[in-house]
């Protein structure tokens, strides 16, 4: 049997350390089961250096082709989406595509693929005033069904879905998949409620729990550049960028005030130094966590600034994970920064947004380690952090007991997908 051509879809940006880790997890797991597989990556941002450095074939996603990342007018994006649908049906009828078509590489990738895999993450949730760019992401799955290519997902979160048409669309798209792996029970219940057949739904932990960290020595050398010393009491943190319409702007302003106040209490009451890490550095300024970290630093008293250090570098996911492992406690707003720190057995407090954080932690029986960003108050967050600090040795021991099993389960998804596809070819 010839090695398969695998199309990976709904890849966002390699400047998001969580997204990059999930992409690398997908590539690693699928390669282990089929080392000669050829991969095509359908990405929202195709010009990033990572793809060229690793000699990966990348094609533009509907998000890129429609100009969503460039902020093109919505009417133009809709016209381009309709153009893509017409091009797809033209190709489906076995008619030649014009060379000048901006959709040609995208359509040809589906023609050539043996099967399609949605990478792990949370790509399908309600956003914006009218639900845009949800249909652009949906097109990547629709194309698999149009060209009759088996569709699978790596472990994902689903939702929240506030609009009836989003729920109907997801029922149609994922209800025709082969295996839909979801990483939390909240997503599984949502999937069932919108009518996706339960037999298709499989729980699996987030693949990043099994992501390998960088060597400890390299992490220590990096942290020492910023004043860290072995044995020093340290708390790491990630601060969310403003995120546009994804999160209510009033909640975001309150969030920054609360984080600044809590960091001040950490330093004053616990005698720790705080290290702010850049989990996401792009691809747009709206997604750059450096901006969120700077807002928090501006809100902190000047006398404590020297105890709060911004690790102002774009680090690889493996190095970030190793650095998080040197912290005594971690405060995570970016979900995968918290997954990295949990994977290093570091007690972690989460500030959750959307439903993915609560869902993932509930599935691990760690729901009380999370405080929602909606209605966040300094007293509530401090109470959870103070409890985590006092219980940090007990929590570390708990993580040492449960994380290896979680990581083992997370590693099985790629081989299960290849096994199912091979079975279909027999």
C-alpha positions as CSV (number, residue, x, y, z in Angstrom):
1,X,0.0,0.0,0.0
2,X,1.4,3.4,-0.9
3,X,2.0,5.8,1.9
4,X,-1.0,8.2,2.3
5,X,-1.2,11.9,1.5
6,X,-2.6,13.5,4.6
7,X,-4.1,17.0,4.5
8,X,-4.0,18.8,7.9
9,X,-6.6,21.6,8.1
10,X,-7.6,24.4,10.4
11,X,-4.0,25.2,11.3
12,X,-3.8,28.8,12.5
13,X,-0.3,30.2,13.2
14,X,3.1,28.9,14.3
15,X,3.6,32.1,16.3
16,X,1.1,30.7,18.8
17,X,3.1,28.2,20.8
18,X,0.0,26.1,21.6
19,X,-1.0,25.9,18.0
20,X,2.5,25.0,17.0
21,X,2.7,22.3,19.6
22,X,-0.5,20.8,18.4
23,X,0.7,20.8,14.8
24,X,3.9,19.1,15.8
25,X,1.9,16.6,17.8
26,X,-0.2,15.7,14.8
27,X,2.8,15.4,12.5
28,X,4.7,13.3,15.1
29,X,1.8,10.9,15.9
30,X,0.8,10.3,12.3
31,X,4.5,9.8,11.2
32,X,5.0,7.2,13.9
33,X,2.3,5.1,12.4
34,X,3.1,5.9,8.8
35,X,6.7,7.2,8.5
36,X,6.5,7.8,4.7
37,X,3.3,9.8,4.8
38,X,3.3,13.0,2.8
39,X,1.7,16.0,4.6
40,X,0.0,19.0,3.2
41,X,-0.7,21.8,5.7
42,X,-3.7,24.1,5.1
43,X,-2.8,27.2,7.2
44,X,-4.3,30.6,8.0
45,X,-0.8,32.2,7.7
46,X,1.3,30.6,5.1
47,X,4.4,32.9,5.0
48,X,5.8,31.9,8.4
49,X,9.4,30.8,8.6
50,X,8.6,27.6,10.4
51,X,7.2,25.9,7.2
52,X,10.3,26.8,5.1
53,X,12.7,25.8,7.9
54,X,11.1,22.4,8.2
55,X,10.5,21.9,4.5
56,X,6.7,21.4,4.9
57,X,4.3,21.8,2.1
58,X,1.8,24.5,3.0
59,X,-1.3,25.8,1.1
60,X,-3.5,28.8,1.9
61,X,-6.7,28.2,3.9
62,X,-10.0,29.9,3.1
63,X,-9.2,32.3,5.9
64,X,-6.1,33.4,4.1
65,X,-7.6,33.4,0.6
66,X,-10.6,35.4,1.6
67,X,-8.3,38.0,3.3
68,X,-9.7,37.7,6.8
69,X,-6.3,38.0,8.4
70,X,-5.7,41.2,6.4
71,X,-8.9,42.7,7.6
72,X,-10.5,42.8,4.1
73,X,-14.1,44.1,4.1
74,X,-16.6,41.4,5.0
75,X,-18.5,41.8,1.7
76,X,-15.3,41.0,-0.2
77,X,-14.5,38.0,2.1
78,X,-18.1,36.7,1.4
79,X,-17.6,37.1,-2.4
80,X,-14.3,35.3,-2.2
81,X,-15.9,32.5,-0.2
82,X,-18.6,32.1,-2.8
83,X,-15.9,32.1,-5.5
84,X,-14.2,29.2,-3.6
85,X,-17.4,27.2,-3.5
86,X,-18.0,27.6,-7.2
87,X,-14.4,26.7,-7.9
88,X,-14.7,23.6,-5.7
89,X,-17.9,22.4,-7.6
90,X,-16.2,23.2,-10.9
91,X,-13.3,20.9,-9.9
92,X,-15.7,18.3,-8.5
93,X,-17.2,18.1,-12.0
94,X,-13.8,17.2,-13.3
95,X,-13.4,20.5,-15.2
96,X,-9.9,22.1,-15.4
97,X,-9.2,24.9,-13.0
98,X,-7.8,28.2,-14.5
99,X,-4.2,28.8,-13.5
100,X,-5.0,32.3,-12.2
101,X,-7.5,31.0,-9.6
102,X,-6.5,31.9,-6.1
103,X,-8.4,28.8,-4.9
104,X,-6.5,26.3,-7.2
105,X,-3.8,25.1,-4.6
106,X,-6.6,24.7,-2.0
107,X,-8.8,22.6,-4.2
108,X,-6.0,20.6,-5.7
109,X,-4.9,19.6,-2.2
110,X,-8.2,17.9,-1.6
111,X,-8.2,16.2,-4.9
112,X,-4.8,14.7,-4.1
113,X,-5.3,13.9,-0.4
114,X,-6.1,10.4,0.8
115,X,-7.7,11.7,4.0
116,X,-8.2,14.9,5.9
117,X,-7.4,15.6,9.6
118,X,-8.5,18.6,11.6
119,X,-5.7,19.5,14.0
120,X,-6.4,19.8,17.7
121,X,-7.5,23.1,19.1
122,X,-10.7,25.1,19.3
123,X,-11.5,26.3,15.8
124,X,-15.3,26.3,15.9
125,X,-16.9,28.7,18.3
126,X,-19.2,31.7,18.0
127,X,-17.4,35.0,17.5
128,X,-18.0,38.4,16.0
129,X,-21.3,40.2,15.6
130,X,-22.6,38.0,12.8
131,X,-20.6,34.8,13.2
132,X,-17.8,35.6,10.7
133,X,-15.3,34.1,10.0
134,X,-16.9,30.8,11.1
135,X,-18.0,29.8,7.5
136,X,-14.4,30.2,6.3
137,X,-13.2,27.6,8.8
138,X,-16.2,25.4,8.0
139,X,-15.2,25.3,4.3
140,X,-12.1,23.3,5.1
141,X,-14.2,20.5,6.5
142,X,-16.9,20.8,3.8
143,X,-14.3,20.2,1.1
144,X,-13.4,16.9,2.6
145,X,-17.0,15.7,2.3
146,X,-17.4,17.2,-1.2
147,X,-14.4,15.2,-2.5
148,X,-15.4,12.2,-0.5
149,X,-12.2,12.2,1.6
150,X,-12.4,10.5,5.1
151,X,-12.4,13.3,7.7
152,X,-10.9,12.9,11.2
153,X,-10.1,15.3,14.0
154,X,-7.3,15.3,16.5
155,X,-8.7,16.1,20.1
156,X,-10.6,19.4,19.8
157,X,-12.9,21.6,21.8
158,X,-16.2,22.6,20.3
159,X,-18.1,25.8,21.0
160,X,-19.5,27.8,22.5
161,X,-22.1,27.9,19.7
162,X,-24.6,30.7,20.2
163,X,-26.3,30.7,16.8
164,X,-28.7,28.1,15.4
165,X,-27.0,28.0,12.0
166,X,-23.6,27.3,13.6
167,X,-25.1,24.4,15.5
168,X,-26.8,23.1,12.3
169,X,-23.6,23.5,10.3
170,X,-21.5,21.7,12.8
171,X,-24.0,18.8,13.0
172,X,-23.7,18.4,9.2
173,X,-19.9,18.8,9.0
174,X,-18.9,16.6,12.0
175,X,-21.8,14.2,11.7
176,X,-20.3,13.0,8.4
177,X,-16.8,12.5,9.9
178,X,-15.1,9.2,10.5
179,X,-13.9,9.7,14.0
180,X,-14.3,13.0,16.0
181,X,-11.9,13.2,18.9
182,X,-12.9,15.7,21.5
183,X,-10.7,16.7,24.5
184,X,-13.4,17.6,27.1
185,X,-16.8,16.5,28.3
186,X,-18.3,19.9,27.7
187,X,-17.6,19.6,24.0
188,X,-18.9,16.0,23.9
189,X,-22.2,17.1,25.5
190,X,-22.5,20.0,23.1
191,X,-21.8,17.7,20.2
192,X,-24.5,15.3,21.3
193,X,-27.0,18.1,21.9
194,X,-26.7,19.4,18.3
195,X,-27.2,15.9,16.9
196,X,-23.7,14.5,16.1
197,X,-24.0,10.7,16.4
198,X,-22.5,9.6,19.7
199,X,-20.7,6.7,18.0
200,X,-18.5,9.2,16.2
201,X,-17.5,11.0,19.4
202,X,-14.4,9.8,21.2
203,X,-12.8,11.4,24.3
204,X,-9.0,11.9,24.2
205,X,-6.8,14.3,26.2
206,X,-5.2,17.3,24.5
207,X,-2.1,16.1,22.6
208,X,0.1,18.7,24.2
209,X,0.1,16.7,27.5
210,X,2.4,14.4,25.7
211,X,4.5,17.1,24.0
212,X,8.3,16.8,24.8
213,X,10.0,19.7,26.6
214,X,13.4,21.1,25.9
215,X,16.5,20.1,27.9
216,X,16.4,21.4,31.5
217,X,19.9,22.9,31.1
218,X,18.8,25.1,28.2
219,X,15.7,26.4,30.1
220,X,17.9,27.2,33.2
221,X,20.3,29.2,31.0
222,X,17.5,31.1,29.4
223,X,15.9,32.0,32.7
224,X,19.2,33.0,34.3
225,X,19.5,35.7,31.6
226,X,16.4,37.3,33.3
227,X,17.7,37.0,36.8
228,X,16.3,33.6,37.8
229,X,18.3,31.5,40.2
230,X,17.9,27.8,41.2
231,X,16.0,27.5,44.4
232,X,14.4,30.9,44.0
233,X,10.6,31.1,44.7
234,X,9.1,31.9,41.3
235,X,5.6,32.0,39.8
236,X,5.2,32.0,36.1
237,X,2.3,33.6,34.2
238,X,0.8,34.1,30.8
239,X,-1.4,37.2,30.1
240,X,-3.9,37.2,27.3
241,X,-3.8,39.7,24.5
242,X,-6.9,41.8,24.0
243,X,-8.5,39.3,21.6
244,X,-10.8,41.7,19.8
245,X,-14.5,40.5,19.8
246,X,-13.7,37.0,21.1
247,X,-14.0,38.3,24.7
248,X,-16.1,41.2,26.0
249,X,-13.9,44.4,26.2
250,X,-15.2,45.3,29.6
251,X,-14.2,41.8,30.9
252,X,-10.8,42.3,29.4
253,X,-10.2,45.6,31.1
254,X,-11.3,44.1,34.4
255,X,-9.1,41.1,33.7
256,X,-5.9,43.3,33.4
257,X,-6.7,45.1,36.6
258,X,-7.3,41.9,38.5
259,X,-4.1,40.3,37.2
260,X,-2.0,43.3,38.1
261,X,-3.6,43.3,41.6
262,X,-3.0,39.6,42.1
263,X,0.6,39.8,40.9
264,X,1.2,42.6,43.5
265,X,-0.2,40.3,46.2
266,X,2.0,37.4,45.1
267,X,5.1,39.5,45.4
268,X,4.1,41.2,48.7
269,X,2.5,38.2,50.5
270,X,4.3,35.2,49.2
271,X,7.8,36.7,48.6
272,X,8.1,35.4,45.1
273,X,9.4,36.7,41.8
274,X,7.0,36.7,38.9
275,X,8.0,35.8,35.3
276,X,5.6,36.7,32.5
277,X,6.0,34.6,29.4
278,X,5.0,35.3,25.8
279,X,2.9,32.2,24.8
280,X,1.5,33.8,21.7
281,X,3.5,36.5,19.7
282,X,1.4,36.8,16.6
283,X,0.6,36.7,13.8
284,X,-1.3,39.9,14.5
285,X,-0.9,42.6,17.1
286,X,-4.3,41.7,18.5
287,X,-3.0,38.2,19.3
288,X,0.4,39.2,20.7
289,X,0.5,38.5,24.4
290,X,3.3,40.9,24.8
291,X,0.7,43.7,24.6
292,X,-1.3,42.1,27.4
293,X,1.7,41.7,29.6
294,X,2.7,45.4,29.0
295,X,-0.8,46.5,30.1
296,X,-0.5,44.6,33.3
297,X,3.0,45.9,34.0
298,X,1.7,49.5,33.5
299,X,-1.0,48.9,36.2
300,X,1.4,47.5,38.8
301,X,3.1,49.8,41.4
302,X,6.5,51.0,40.4
303,X,8.1,49.7,43.6
304,X,7.3,46.1,42.5
305,X,8.3,46.3,38.9
306,X,11.7,44.9,39.5
307,X,10.1,41.7,41.0
308,X,8.0,41.2,37.8
309,X,10.1,40.1,34.8
310,X,8.9,40.0,31.2
311,X,10.7,37.1,29.4
312,X,10.5,39.1,26.2
313,X,11.4,36.5,23.6
314,X,9.5,34.3,21.2
315,X,10.4,30.8,22.6
316,X,9.7,27.4,21.1
317,X,6.9,25.4,22.7
318,X,9.5,22.9,23.9
319,X,11.5,25.6,25.6
320,X,8.5,27.3,27.1
321,X,7.4,24.0,28.6
322,X,10.8,23.5,30.1
323,X,10.8,27.0,31.6
324,X,7.4,26.6,33.1
325,X,8.7,23.5,34.7
326,X,11.2,25.6,36.8
327,X,8.3,27.6,38.4
328,X,6.8,26.8,41.8
329,X,3.3,27.8,40.7
330,X,1.9,28.9,37.4
331,X,-1.0,31.3,36.5
332,X,-2.2,30.5,33.0
333,X,-4.7,32.3,30.9
334,X,-3.5,30.8,27.6
335,X,-4.8,27.2,27.9
336,X,-1.7,25.5,26.5
337,X,0.6,27.4,28.8
338,X,-1.3,25.7,31.6
339,X,-1.2,22.4,29.8
340,X,2.5,22.7,29.5
341,X,2.9,23.6,33.2
342,X,0.6,20.7,34.3
343,X,2.7,18.4,32.1
344,X,5.8,19.5,34.1
345,X,3.8,18.7,37.3
346,X,3.7,22.4,38.3
347,X,0.5,23.4,40.3
348,X,-1.4,25.7,38.0
349,X,-4.3,28.1,38.4
350,X,-6.2,28.9,35.2
351,X,-8.2,32.0,34.2
352,X,-10.6,30.4,31.7
353,X,-12.1,31.9,28.6
354,X,-14.6,30.4,26.1
355,X,-15.6,27.0,27.4
356,X,-12.4,25.1,26.5
357,X,-10.5,25.7,29.7
358,X,-13.3,24.7,32.0
359,X,-14.0,21.7,29.8
360,X,-10.5,20.4,29.7
361,X,-10.0,20.8,33.5
362,X,-13.4,19.3,34.3
363,X,-12.4,16.2,32.3
364,X,-9.2,15.9,34.4
365,X,-11.2,16.4,37.6
366,X,-9.4,19.7,38.2
367,X,-12.3,22.1,37.7
368,X,-11.6,23.9,41.0
369,X,-8.2,25.0,39.6
370,X,-10.0,27.4,37.2
371,X,-11.6,30.8,37.6
372,X,-13.7,32.2,34.7
373,X,-12.7,35.4,33.1
374,X,-16.3,36.6,33.0
375,X,-17.0,38.5,36.2
376,X,-13.4,38.0,37.4
377,X,-12.6,39.6,40.7
378,X,-9.3,40.1,42.5
379,X,-10.6,38.4,45.7
380,X,-11.9,35.3,43.9
381,X,-8.7,34.8,41.9
382,X,-6.4,35.5,44.9
383,X,-8.3,33.0,47.0
384,X,-7.7,30.3,44.5
385,X,-4.1,31.2,44.0
386,X,-3.4,31.4,47.8
387,X,-5.0,28.0,48.2
388,X,-2.9,26.6,45.4
389,X,0.3,28.0,46.9
390,X,-0.5,26.5,50.3
391,X,-1.3,23.1,48.7
392,X,1.5,23.2,46.1
393,X,3.3,20.1,47.3
394,X,0.1,18.1,47.5
395,X,-0.9,19.3,44.1
396,X,2.5,18.5,42.6
397,X,2.3,15.0,43.9
398,X,-1.2,14.6,42.4
399,X,0.1,15.7,39.0
400,X,3.0,13.3,39.2
401,X,0.4,10.5,39.6
402,X,-2.1,11.5,36.9
403,X,-0.1,13.2,34.1
404,X,1.8,10.1,32.8
405,X,-1.5,8.2,32.2
406,X,-3.0,11.3,30.5
407,X,0.0,11.7,28.3
408,X,-0.1,8.0,27.4
409,X,-3.8,8.3,26.3
410,X,-3.0,11.4,24.3
411,X,-0.4,9.6,22.2
412,X,-2.9,7.0,20.9
413,X,-5.0,9.2,18.6
414,X,-2.7,9.3,15.6
415,X,-2.3,5.5,15.4
416,X,-6.0,5.0,15.9
417,X,-6.7,7.3,12.9
418,X,-4.2,5.5,10.7
419,X,-5.5,2.1,11.8
420,X,-9.1,3.2,10.8
421,X,-8.0,4.5,7.5
422,X,-6.0,1.4,6.6
423,X,-8.9,-0.7,7.6
424,X,-11.1,1.2,5.1
425,X,-8.5,0.5,2.3
426,X,-8.6,-3.3,2.8
